[in-house]
Amino acid sequence: MEAPVPAVPEKSPVALEIGAALLLIIDLFLSFALGSAKHLEGVELGTYALGPFIFLLIVLGVARMIGKAKTRRSRAVIAFSFLALVLIADLSGLSRLSERQQSSVPESSAVRAA
């Protein structure tokens, strides 16, 4: 009779969860900064800033429905990956916004500064 094979213990998802929480905070801050730079106010600014969190809940819900987020670790991996993509998108948006603001500086001001 063969001995049963011991189950491989799942790696702890704590580091991924902490990383996802930090990314969420950074994403919320950057989304708020982008919304403020786009001159959004009130409810529009609030929903724009909370967008990454709300969309994360939707992504995790869909992943759970199709069976890709069964374990705590898989949910943490999905959350971390999604929030990393949102961070890249937010940084890209800030870069484009600062580029537009620099290009809209009048030439007479740029000549005086030089």
C-alpha positions as CSV (number, residue, x, y, z in Angstrom):
1,M,0.0,0.0,0.0
2,E,1.3,3.4,-0.9
3,A,1.5,6.2,1.6
4,P,-0.6,9.2,0.8
5,V,1.2,12.1,-0.7
6,P,1.2,15.1,1.7
7,A,-0.5,18.2,0.4
8,V,1.9,21.0,-0.6
9,P,1.2,23.9,1.7
10,E,0.1,27.1,0.0
11,K,2.5,30.0,0.2
12,S,1.5,32.8,2.4
13,P,-0.2,35.6,0.5
14,V,0.5,38.2,3.2
15,A,3.3,40.0,1.1
16,L,1.0,40.2,-1.9
17,E,-1.9,41.5,0.2
18,I,0.3,44.2,1.8
19,G,1.6,45.1,-1.7
20,A,-1.9,45.2,-3.1
21,A,-3.0,47.4,-0.2
22,L,-0.1,49.8,-0.8
23,L,-0.8,49.9,-4.5
24,L,-4.5,50.6,-3.8
25,I,-3.6,53.6,-1.6
26,I,-1.1,54.9,-4.2
27,D,-3.6,54.4,-7.1
28,L,-6.4,56.2,-5.1
29,F,-4.0,59.1,-4.5
30,L,-2.8,59.3,-8.1
31,S,-6.4,59.0,-9.4
32,F,-7.4,61.9,-7.1
33,A,-4.4,64.0,-8.4
34,L,-5.4,63.2,-12.0
35,G,-9.0,64.1,-11.4
36,S,-8.0,67.4,-9.7
37,A,-5.7,68.2,-12.6
38,K,-8.6,67.6,-15.0
39,H,-10.6,70.2,-12.9
40,L,-13.2,67.6,-11.7
41,E,-15.1,68.7,-8.5
42,G,-17.4,67.1,-6.0
43,V,-19.0,63.8,-6.8
44,E,-17.2,63.5,-10.1
45,L,-13.8,63.8,-8.4
46,G,-14.9,61.3,-5.7
47,T,-16.0,58.7,-8.2
48,Y,-13.0,59.3,-10.4
49,A,-10.7,58.7,-7.4
50,L,-12.6,55.6,-6.2
51,G,-12.6,54.1,-9.7
52,P,-9.7,51.8,-9.2
53,F,-11.2,50.3,-6.0
54,I,-14.7,49.8,-7.5
55,F,-13.2,48.3,-10.7
56,L,-11.0,46.0,-8.5
57,L,-14.1,44.7,-6.8
58,I,-15.7,44.0,-10.2
59,V,-12.6,42.2,-11.5
60,L,-12.3,40.1,-8.3
61,G,-16.0,39.2,-8.5
62,V,-15.8,38.1,-12.1
63,A,-12.6,36.1,-11.4
64,R,-14.4,34.4,-8.5
65,M,-17.4,33.6,-10.7
66,I,-15.4,31.9,-13.4
67,G,-13.3,30.0,-10.8
68,K,-10.0,31.7,-11.1
69,A,-10.0,33.2,-7.6
70,K,-10.7,30.3,-5.3
71,T,-7.8,30.7,-2.9
72,R,-6.7,33.7,-0.8
73,R,-3.4,33.7,-2.7
74,S,-5.0,33.7,-6.1
75,R,-7.2,36.7,-5.1
76,A,-4.1,38.5,-3.8
77,V,-2.2,37.8,-7.1
78,I,-5.2,39.1,-9.2
79,A,-5.5,42.2,-7.0
80,F,-1.8,43.0,-7.0
81,S,-1.5,42.5,-10.8
82,F,-4.6,44.6,-11.5
83,L,-3.5,47.4,-9.3
84,A,0.0,47.4,-10.8
85,L,-1.6,47.9,-14.2
86,V,-3.7,50.7,-12.9
87,L,-0.6,52.3,-11.4
88,I,1.1,52.2,-14.8
89,A,-2.0,53.7,-16.4
90,D,-2.2,56.5,-13.8
91,L,1.5,57.3,-14.2
92,S,1.0,57.4,-18.0
93,G,-1.9,59.8,-17.6
94,L,0.1,62.1,-15.3
95,S,3.0,62.1,-17.8
96,R,0.7,63.1,-20.7
97,L,-1.0,65.7,-18.5
98,S,2.3,67.3,-17.5
99,E,3.5,67.2,-21.1
100,R,0.4,69.0,-22.3
101,Q,0.8,71.6,-19.6
102,Q,4.4,72.2,-20.5
103,S,3.5,72.6,-24.2
104,S,0.8,75.1,-23.4
105,V,3.2,77.5,-21.8
106,P,3.4,80.7,-24.0
107,E,6.6,81.1,-26.0
108,S,7.1,84.6,-24.6
109,S,7.4,83.1,-21.1
110,A,9.7,80.4,-22.2
111,V,12.0,82.9,-24.0
112,R,12.1,85.2,-20.9
113,A,13.1,82.3,-18.7
114,A,16.0,81.4,-21.0
